């Protein structure tokens, strides 16, 4: 069964450093997403991406964050100048194009645990 | 704004049935999803409702009333492995694709 993959599984970085989190969405999916979950808190939407551009972003997704689809398979989240409060689990997700008013499930990757020290 | 409420935790007995409720208030609604999340793992899809009514998938069923802003997830024949957090999420309407707004999650403990 196809699945979303993410690397690395755990990233430790120092405050102020830049990190790039990588995701390979399911191959026939067209919509890509990043979510984060701070330990003990709810899953929060960060950004969605379609047709090589951002479709929507939350208030969390400020200038510190950027996303890119550098090739036909990878989808990345870059966090510039990391802060302590960026420590969280970051989930990538992907979905198919909705058909005729149907909703569509988002498939989540296993996540990257980011620890900022 | 948006508000999604679900109980923080529930306990049930192996073999029993449990109902997890979710109420929501949101501008823009394209469906309601239920995900299961084991500690330290990714959310996995269980069920979704776009229209009012009951959707059944094996041991899991989900119900939606759009007029009441209410949904529930019903788990039958509970197994120990069903101990997990159950996340209610609203799919918001916007131009292309969707974004899931999650509730806090209901931590379900299944006891022998």
Contacts between the chains, C-beta under 8 A, distances in Angstrom:
chain1	res1	chain2	res2	distance
A	31	B	96	7.5
A	31	B	97	4.0
A	31	B	98	7.6
A	33	B	97	7.7
A	33	B	99	7.1
A	33	B	100	7.9
A	35	B	100	7.6
A	41	B	104	7.8
A	42	B	87	7.7
A	42	B	102	5.0
A	42	B	103	6.6
A	42	B	104	4.9
A	42	B	105	6.3
A	43	B	37	7.9
A	43	B	43	6.5
A	43	B	87	6.6
A	43	B	89	7.7
A	43	B	100	7.6
A	43	B	102	4.3
A	44	B	102	7.3
A	45	B	99	4.6
A	45	B	100	6.3
A	45	B	101	6.5
A	45	B	102	7.9
A	48	B	96	7.9
A	48	B	97	4.9
A	48	B	98	7.4
A	48	B	99	5.6
A	50	B	96	4.8
A	50	B	97	5.1
A	51	B	96	7.4
A	55	B	94	7.1
A	55	B	95	6.6
A	55	B	96	4.8
A	55	B	97	5.2
A	56	B	94	5.5
A	56	B	95	7.8
A	56	B	97	7.7
A	56	B	99	5.8
A	58	B	99	7.8
A	91	B	42	5.8
A	91	B	43	7.4
A	95	B	97	7.0
A	95	B	98	7.3
A	98	B	97	7.8
A	98	B	98	7.4
A	101	B	50	7.4
A	102	B	50	6.8
A	103	B	30	5.8
A	103	B	31	3.5
A	103	B	33	7.4
A	103	B	48	5.3
A	103	B	50	5.0
A	103	B	91	5.5
A	103	B	98	7.2
A	104	B	98	7.3
A	105	B	33	7.0
A	105	B	45	4.4
A	105	B	48	6.5
A	106	B	33	7.9
A	106	B	45	7.4
A	106	B	98	7.5
A	106	B	100	6.2
A	107	B	45	7.1
A	108	B	35	7.9
A	108	B	42	4.0
A	108	B	43	5.1
A	108	B	44	7.1
A	109	B	42	6.1
A	110	B	41	7.0
A	110	B	42	5.2
A	111	B	41	7.6
A	111	B	42	5.4
